[in-house]
Amino acid sequence: MNIEIYTNDKCGSCVKAKEYFDSNEIGYIEHNISKNSNARKELIGMGYMSVPVIIIDGQHVLGFDLNRIKSLLDK
């Protein structure tokens, strides 16, 4: 399973998302747009202007939508 999370330093929902994955021992790749201008460009290129954006096996989730995240993880 491939999971990527676009975050920034001041995002409470980003922290919650990372805590959820960490507490469930689910690996992910973080792209912090506060520290990486290329990550910011990628995010905008995908049509998003806010974080978190979580990508689970190619499926995009905007925000920390736990129900959607769990449904994608169960597939």
MMTF fields as JSON, N, C-alpha, C and O atoms, coordinates in Angstrom:
{
  "mmtfVersion": "1.0.0",
  "mmtfProducer": "UNKNOWN",
  "numBonds": 299,
  "numAtoms": 300,
  "numGroups": 75,
  "numChains": 1,
  "numModels": 1,
  "chainsPerModel": [1],
  "groupsPerChain": [75],
  "chainIdList": ["A"],
  "bondAtomList": [4, 2, 8, 6, 12, 10, 16, 14, 20, 18, 24, 22, 28, 26, 32, 30, 36, 34, 40, 38, 44, 42, 48, 46, 52, 50, 56, 54, 60, 58, 64, 62, 68, 66, 72, 70, 76, 74, 80, 78, 84, 82, 88, 86, 92, 90, 96, 94, 100, 98, 104, 102, 108, 106, 112, 110, 116, 114, 120, 118, 124, 122, 128, 126, 132, 130, 136, 134, 140, 138, 144, 142, 148, 146, 152, 150, 156, 154, 160, 158, 164, 162, 168, 166, 172, 170, 176, 174, 180, 178, 184, 182, 188, 186, 192, 190, 196, 194, 200, 198, 204, 202, 208, 206, 212, 210, 216, 214, 220, 218, 224, 222, 228, 226, 232, 230, 236, 234, 240, 238, 244, 242, 248, 246, 252, 250, 256, 254, 260, 258, 264, 262, 268, 266, 272, 270, 276, 274, 280, 278, 284, 282, 288, 286, 292, 290, 296, 294],
  "bondOrderList": [1, 1, 1, 1, 1, 1, 1, 1, 1, 1, 1, 1, 1, 1, 1, 1, 1, 1, 1, 1, 1, 1, 1, 1, 1, 1, 1, 1, 1, 1, 1, 1, 1, 1, 1, 1, 1, 1, 1, 1, 1, 1, 1, 1, 1, 1, 1, 1, 1, 1, 1, 1, 1, 1, 1, 1, 1, 1, 1, 1, 1, 1, 1, 1, 1, 1, 1, 1, 1, 1, 1, 1, 1, 1],
  "groupList": [{"groupName": "MET", "atomNameList": ["N", "CA", "C", "O"], "elementList": ["N", "C", "C", "O"], "formalChargeList": [0, 0, 0, 0], "bondAtomList": [1, 0, 2, 1, 3, 2], "bondOrderList": [1, 1, 2], "singleLetterCode": "M", "chemCompType": "L-PEPTIDE LINKING"}, {"groupName": "ASN", "atomNameList": ["N", "CA", "C", "O"], "elementList": ["N", "C", "C", "O"], "formalChargeList": [0, 0, 0, 0], "bondAtomList": [1, 0, 2, 1, 3, 2], "bondOrderList": [1, 1, 2], "singleLetterCode": "N", "chemCompType": "L-PEPTIDE LINKING"}, {"groupName": "ILE", "atomNameList": ["N", "CA", "C", "O"], "elementList": ["N", "C", "C", "O"], "formalChargeList": [0, 0, 0, 0], "bondAtomList": [1, 0, 2, 1, 3, 2], "bondOrderList": [1, 1, 2], "singleLetterCode": "I", "chemCompType": "L-PEPTIDE LINKING"}, {"groupName": "GLU", "atomNameList": ["N", "CA", "C", "O"], "elementList": ["N", "C", "C", "O"], "formalChargeList": [0, 0, 0, 0], "bondAtomList": [1, 0, 2, 1, 3, 2], "bondOrderList": [1, 1, 2], "singleLetterCode": "E", "chemCompType": "L-PEPTIDE LINKING"}, {"groupName": "TYR", "atomNameList": ["N", "CA", "C", "O"], "elementList": ["N", "C", "C", "O"], "formalChargeList": [0, 0, 0, 0], "bondAtomList": [1, 0, 2, 1, 3, 2], "bondOrderList": [1, 1, 2], "singleLetterCode": "Y", "chemCompType": "L-PEPTIDE LINKING"}, {"groupName": "THR", "atomNameList": ["N", "CA", "C", "O"], "elementList": ["N", "C", "C", "O"], "formalChargeList": [0, 0, 0, 0], "bondAtomList": [1, 0, 2, 1, 3, 2], "bondOrderList": [1, 1, 2], "singleLetterCode": "T", "chemCompType": "L-PEPTIDE LINKING"}, {"groupName": "ASP", "atomNameList": ["N", "CA", "C", "O"], "elementList": ["N", "C", "C", "O"], "formalChargeList": [0, 0, 0, 0], "bondAtomList": [1, 0, 2, 1, 3, 2], "bondOrderList": [1, 1, 2], "singleLetterCode": "D", "chemCompType": "L-PEPTIDE LINKING"}, {"groupName": "LYS", "atomNameList": ["N", "CA", "C", "O"], "elementList": ["N", "C", "C", "O"], "formalChargeList": [0, 0, 0, 0], "bondAtomList": [1, 0, 2, 1, 3, 2], "bondOrderList": [1, 1, 2], "singleLetterCode": "K", "chemCompType": "L-PEPTIDE LINKING"}, {"groupName": "CYS", "atomNameList": ["N", "CA", "C", "O"], "elementList": ["N", "C", "C", "O"], "formalChargeList": [0, 0, 0, 0], "bondAtomList": [1, 0, 2, 1, 3, 2], "bondOrderList": [1, 1, 2], "singleLetterCode": "C", "chemCompType": "L-PEPTIDE LINKING"}, {"groupName": "GLY", "atomNameList": ["N", "CA", "C", "O"], "elementList": ["N", "C", "C", "O"], "formalChargeList": [0, 0, 0, 0], "bondAtomList": [1, 0, 2, 1, 3, 2], "bondOrderList": [1, 1, 2], "singleLetterCode": "G", "chemCompType": "PEPTIDE LINKING"}, {"groupName": "SER", "atomNameList": ["N", "CA", "C", "O"], "elementList": ["N", "C", "C", "O"], "formalChargeList": [0, 0, 0, 0], "bondAtomList": [1, 0, 2, 1, 3, 2], "bondOrderList": [1, 1, 2], "singleLetterCode": "S", "chemCompType": "L-PEPTIDE LINKING"}, {"groupName": "VAL", "atomNameList": ["N", "CA", "C", "O"], "elementList": ["N", "C", "C", "O"], "formalChargeList": [0, 0, 0, 0], "bondAtomList": [1, 0, 2, 1, 3, 2], "bondOrderList": [1, 1, 2], "singleLetterCode": "V", "chemCompType": "L-PEPTIDE LINKING"}, {"groupName": "ALA", "atomNameList": ["N", "CA", "C", "O"], "elementList": ["N", "C", "C", "O"], "formalChargeList": [0, 0, 0, 0], "bondAtomList": [1, 0, 2, 1, 3, 2], "bondOrderList": [1, 1, 2], "singleLetterCode": "A", "chemCompType": "L-PEPTIDE LINKING"}, {"groupName": "PHE", "atomNameList": ["N", "CA", "C", "O"], "elementList": ["N", "C", "C", "O"], "formalChargeList": [0, 0, 0, 0], "bondAtomList": [1, 0, 2, 1, 3, 2], "bondOrderList": [1, 1, 2], "singleLetterCode": "F", "chemCompType": "L-PEPTIDE LINKING"}, {"groupName": "HIS", "atomNameList": ["N", "CA", "C", "O"], "elementList": ["N", "C", "C", "O"], "formalChargeList": [0, 0, 0, 0], "bondAtomList": [1, 0, 2, 1, 3, 2], "bondOrderList": [1, 1, 2], "singleLetterCode": "H", "chemCompType": "L-PEPTIDE LINKING"}, {"groupName": "ARG", "atomNameList": ["N", "CA", "C", "O"], "elementList": ["N", "C", "C", "O"], "formalChargeList": [0, 0, 0, 0], "bondAtomList": [1, 0, 2, 1, 3, 2], "bondOrderList": [1, 1, 2], "singleLetterCode": "R", "chemCompType": "L-PEPTIDE LINKING"}, {"groupName": "LEU", "atomNameList": ["N", "CA", "C", "O"], "elementList": ["N", "C", "C", "O"], "formalChargeList": [0, 0, 0, 0], "bondAtomList": [1, 0, 2, 1, 3, 2], "bondOrderList": [1, 1, 2], "singleLetterCode": "L", "chemCompType": "L-PEPTIDE LINKING"}, {"groupName": "PRO", "atomNameList": ["N", "CA", "C", "O"], "elementList": ["N", "C", "C", "O"], "formalChargeList": [0, 0, 0, 0], "bondAtomList": [1, 0, 2, 1, 3, 2], "bondOrderList": [1, 1, 2], "singleLetterCode": "P", "chemCompType": "L-PEPTIDE LINKING"}, {"groupName": "GLN", "atomNameList": ["N", "CA", "C", "O"], "elementList": ["N", "C", "C", "O"], "formalChargeList": [0, 0, 0, 0], "bondAtomList": [1, 0, 2, 1, 3, 2], "bondOrderList": [1, 1, 2], "singleLetterCode": "Q", "chemCompType": "L-PEPTIDE LINKING"}],
  "groupTypeList": [0, 1, 2, 3, 2, 4, 5, 1, 6, 7, 8, 9, 10, 8, 11, 7, 12, 7, 3, 4, 13, 6, 10, 1, 3, 2, 9, 4, 2, 3, 14, 1, 2, 10, 7, 1, 10, 1, 12, 15, 7, 3, 16, 2, 9, 0, 9, 4, 0, 10, 11, 17, 11, 2, 2, 2, 6, 9, 18, 14, 11, 16, 9, 13, 6, 16, 1, 15, 2, 7, 10, 16, 16, 6, 7],
  "groupIdList": [1, 2, 3, 4, 5, 6, 7, 8, 9, 10, 11, 12, 13, 14, 15, 16, 17, 18, 19, 20, 21, 22, 23, 24, 25, 26, 27, 28, 29, 30, 31, 32, 33, 34, 35, 36, 37, 38, 39, 40, 41, 42, 43, 44, 45, 46, 47, 48, 49, 50, 51, 52, 53, 54, 55, 56, 57, 58, 59, 60, 61, 62, 63, 64, 65, 66, 67, 68, 69, 70, 71, 72, 73, 74, 75],
  "secStructList": [7, 7, 3, 3, 3, 3, 3, 7, 6, 6, 7, 2, 2, 2, 2, 2, 2, 2, 2, 2, 2, 2, 2, 6, 6, 7, 7, 7, 3, 3, 3, 3, 6, 6, 6, 7, 2, 2, 2, 2, 2, 2, 2, 2, 2, 6, 6, 7, 7, 1, 1, 7, 3, 3, 3, 3, 6, 6, 3, 3, 3, 3, 1, 7, 7, 2, 2, 2, 2, 2, 2, 2, 2, 6, 7],
  "xCoordList": [0.848, 0.0, 0.891, 1.855, 0.567, 1.337, 0.517, -0.578, 1.062, 0.357, 1.276, 2.421, 0.757, 1.473, 0.571, -0.642, 1.174, 0.416, 1.096, 2.285, 0.317, 0.789, 0.357, -0.826, 1.324, 1.087, 1.734, 2.451, 1.461, 2.269, 2.453, 1.843, 3.299, 3.677, 2.567, 2.628, 1.556, 0.535, -0.833, -1.855, -0.866, -2.119, -2.448, -1.784, -3.493, -3.91, -4.425, -4.173, -5.141, -5.657, -4.523, -4.628, -3.448, -2.277, -1.662, -1.293, -1.563, -1.023, -1.9, -1.386, -3.215, -4.141, -3.996, -4.01, -3.857, -3.703, -2.424, -2.436, -1.316, -0.045, -0.101, 0.422, -0.734, -0.879, -1.693, -1.377, -2.741, -3.555, -2.71, -2.719, -1.988, -1.16, -0.058, 0.201, 0.587, 1.659, 1.13, 1.744, -0.009, -0.54, -1.02, -1.088, -1.353, -1.769, -0.642, -0.864, 0.568, 1.766, 1.597, 1.957, 1.04, 0.846, 1.867, 1.876, 2.718, 3.767, 3.235, 2.252, 3.887, 3.491, 4.699, 5.699, 4.587, 5.588, 4.964, 3.877, 5.657, 5.145, 5.804, 7.017, 4.985, 5.458, 5.029, 3.862, 5.959, 5.638, 5.818, 6.938, 4.707, 4.761, 5.375, 5.753, 5.483, 6.141, 7.654, 8.329, 8.177, 9.621, 10.095, 11.296, 9.159, 9.547, 8.689, 7.509, 9.282, 8.512, 8.058, 7.025, 8.812, 8.373, 7.094, 6.222, 6.984, 5.768, 4.579, 3.48, 4.798, 3.727, 3.274, 2.076, 4.226, 3.906, 3.135, 2.189, 3.542, 2.834, 1.385, 0.463, 1.197, -0.133, -1.031, -2.168, -0.517, -1.276, -1.538, -2.611, -0.555, -0.716, -1.826, -2.425, -2.091, -3.184, -4.525, -5.567, -4.499, -5.733, -6.121, -7.25, -5.212, -5.522, -4.84, -3.723, -5.541, -4.994, -4.929, -4.528, -5.319, -5.285, -4.767, -4.713, -4.392, -3.885, -4.679, -5.322, -4.662, -3.901, -4.579, -5.802, -3.751, -4.207, -3.513, -2.285, -4.31, -3.797, -4.088, -5.217, -3.065, -3.223, -2.936, -1.829, -3.964, -3.846, -4.029, -5.13, -2.953, -2.966, -3.667, -4.495, -3.325, -3.849, -5.186, -5.636, -5.831, -7.116, -6.873, -6.206, -7.404, -7.161, -8.224, -9.415, -7.763, -8.643, -8.249, -7.106, -9.18, -8.91, -9.36, -10.515, -8.448, -8.746, -8.57, -8.284, -8.748, -8.633, -10.02, -10.69, -10.429, -11.73, -11.526, -11.25, -11.664, -11.318, -12.136, -11.595, -13.422, -14.243, -13.737, -13.635, -13.423, -12.91, -11.541, -11.26, -10.694, -9.368, -9.495, -8.833, -10.348, -10.522, -11.068, -10.654, -11.993, -12.553, -11.486, -11.482, -10.598, -9.523, -8.487, -7.918, -8.231, -7.255, -7.77, -6.976, -9.086, -9.667, -9.68, -9.924, -9.422, -9.483, -8.283, -8.165],
  "yCoordList": [-1.178, 0.0, 1.238, 1.32, 2.184, 3.413, 4.577, 4.861, 5.25, 6.366, 7.581, 7.502, 8.702, 9.965, 11.002, 11.002, 11.891, 12.935, 14.278, 14.456, 15.207, 16.581, 17.367, 17.403, 18.0, 18.688, 20.072, 20.432, 20.84, 22.015, 22.086, 21.321, 23.011, 23.061, 23.534, 23.27, 24.225, 24.828, 24.167, 24.807, 22.924, 22.24, 21.19, 20.158, 21.475, 20.531, 19.218, 18.154, 19.286, 18.059, 17.202, 15.976, 17.846, 17.103, 16.297, 15.135, 16.944, 16.267, 15.068, 13.987, 15.256, 14.161, 13.006, 11.84, 13.332, 12.289, 11.493, 10.263, 12.2, 11.511, 10.683, 9.569, 11.222, 10.465, 9.199, 8.15, 9.292, 8.109, 7.036, 5.876, 7.424, 6.44, 5.892, 4.688, 6.761, 6.313, 5.343, 4.306, 5.674, 4.826, 3.477, 2.507, 3.415, 2.154, 1.489, 0.525, 2.02, 1.471, 1.333, 0.315, 2.38, 2.433, 3.404, 4.581, 2.922, 3.755, 4.731, 4.452, 5.874, 6.896, 7.752, 7.756, 8.467, 9.448, 10.821, 11.096, 11.678, 13.027, 14.019, 13.99, 14.894, 16.001, 17.28, 17.665, 17.942, 19.141, 20.362, 20.709, 21.009, 22.141, 23.379, 24.314, 23.408, 24.524, 24.474, 25.502, 23.276, 23.079, 22.739, 22.751, 22.435, 21.952, 22.638, 22.322, 23.567, 24.307, 23.398, 23.658, 22.335, 21.395, 20.674, 20.416, 20.349, 19.702, 20.637, 20.203, 21.926, 22.913, 22.978, 23.033, 22.972, 23.006, 21.759, 21.845, 20.589, 19.345, 19.425, 19.045, 19.922, 20.022, 20.927, 20.57, 22.091, 23.022, 22.414, 22.6, 21.688, 21.031, 19.989, 19.71, 19.416, 18.441, 19.137, 18.483, 20.473, 21.225, 21.514, 21.932, 21.301, 21.534, 22.79, 23.12, 23.483, 24.695, 24.578, 25.527, 23.425, 23.247, 21.85, 20.972, 21.667, 20.393, 19.98, 20.833, 18.723, 17.657, 17.115, 17.125, 16.654, 15.829, 14.489, 14.407, 13.458, 12.108, 11.29, 11.261, 10.633, 9.805, 8.362, 8.022, 7.519, 6.103, 5.297, 5.225, 4.697, 3.919, 4.679, 4.119, 5.958, 6.763, 7.433, 8.242, 7.113, 7.72, 8.918, 8.786, 10.071, 11.298, 11.521, 11.308, 11.956, 12.312, 13.722, 13.951, 14.661, 16.019, 16.14, 15.862, 16.553, 16.668, 15.328, 14.308, 15.36, 14.123, 13.491, 13.589, 12.839, 12.175, 10.711, 9.855, 10.448, 9.131, 8.013, 6.942, 8.232, 7.177, 6.815, 5.636, 7.82, 7.568, 6.895, 5.977, 7.353, 6.748, 5.274, 4.425, 4.972, 3.569, 2.722, 1.576, 3.277, 2.491, 2.225, 1.15, 3.152, 2.921, 1.955, 1.175, 1.993, 1.073, -0.361, -1.301, -0.543, -1.886, -2.594, -3.799, -1.875, -2.48, -3.348, -3.939],
  "zCoordList": [0.0, 0.0, 0.0, 0.761, -0.845, -0.98, -0.428, -0.912, 0.595, 1.232, 1.254, 1.698, 0.771, 0.82, 1.467, 1.257, 2.262, 2.938, 2.663, 2.926, 2.133, 1.965, 3.196, 3.534, 3.867, 5.135, 5.119, 4.185, 6.181, 6.484, 7.996, 8.743, 8.437, 9.852, 10.783, 11.984, 10.265, 11.126, 10.986, 11.235, 10.599, 10.271, 11.336, 11.433, 12.137, 13.165, 12.595, 13.16, 11.484, 10.867, 10.312, 10.271, 9.889, 9.409, 10.557, 10.394, 11.72, 12.897, 13.26, 13.549, 13.244, 13.563, 12.575, 12.97, 11.301, 10.289, 10.522, 10.485, 10.764, 10.997, 12.279, 12.32, 13.328, 14.577, 14.353, 14.914, 13.535, 13.239, 12.552, 12.962, 11.516, 10.805, 11.71, 11.71, 12.475, 13.373, 14.432, 14.684, 15.052, 16.122, 15.604, 16.359, 14.321, 13.721, 12.932, 12.199, 13.097, 12.457, 10.945, 10.354, 10.334, 8.891, 8.329, 8.691, 7.453, 6.888, 5.86, 5.174, 5.759, 4.785, 4.447, 5.164, 3.353, 2.949, 3.144, 2.636, 3.882, 4.126, 3.178, 2.967, 2.613, 1.791, 2.497, 2.425, 3.179, 3.949, 3.052, 2.677, 2.714, 1.788, 2.437, 1.73, 3.772, 4.457, 4.256, 4.303, 4.034, 3.945, 2.539, 2.267, 1.643, 0.323, -0.743, -0.893, -1.475, -2.483, -3.622, -4.239, -3.912, -4.942, -4.522, -5.351, -3.23, -2.728, -2.871, -3.216, -2.606, -2.76, -4.22, -4.498, -5.142, -6.572, -6.992, -7.775, -6.467, -6.773, -6.296, -7.017, -5.075, -4.491, -5.334, -5.644, -5.699, -6.529, -7.902, -8.476, -8.423, -9.716, -9.725, -10.763, -8.549, -8.435, -8.218, -8.175, -8.081, -7.923, -6.491, -6.234, -5.546, -4.128, -3.628, -4.028, -2.742, -2.134, -0.611, 0.064, -0.066, 1.38, 1.707, 0.845, 2.957, 3.438, 4.668, 5.28, 5.053, 4.428, 3.17, 3.034, 2.281, 1.167, 1.358, 1.406, 1.463, 1.691, 0.442, -0.047, -0.064, -1.26, -0.866, -0.449, -1.007, -0.657, -1.932, -2.477, -2.4, -3.647, -4.775, -5.494, -4.92, -6.021, -5.763, -6.575, -4.647, -4.3, -3.38, -2.354, -3.739, -2.98, -1.911, -2.138, -0.738, 0.371, 0.805, 1.201, 0.735, 1.19, 2.633, 2.958, 3.495, 4.915, 5.617, 4.991, 6.93, 7.718, 7.829, 8.857, 6.736, 6.641, 7.043, 6.202, 8.325, 8.866, 8.242, 7.968, 8.011, 7.399, 6.011, 5.671, 5.214, 3.859, 3.919, 3.149, 4.835, 4.988, 5.344, 4.746, 6.319, 6.729, 5.584, 5.408, 4.806, 3.702, 2.652, 2.053, 2.414, 1.427, 1.962, 1.199, 3.264, 3.859, 3.877, 3.851, 3.922, 3.99, 2.642, 2.587, 1.554, 0.222, -0.034, -1.107]
}
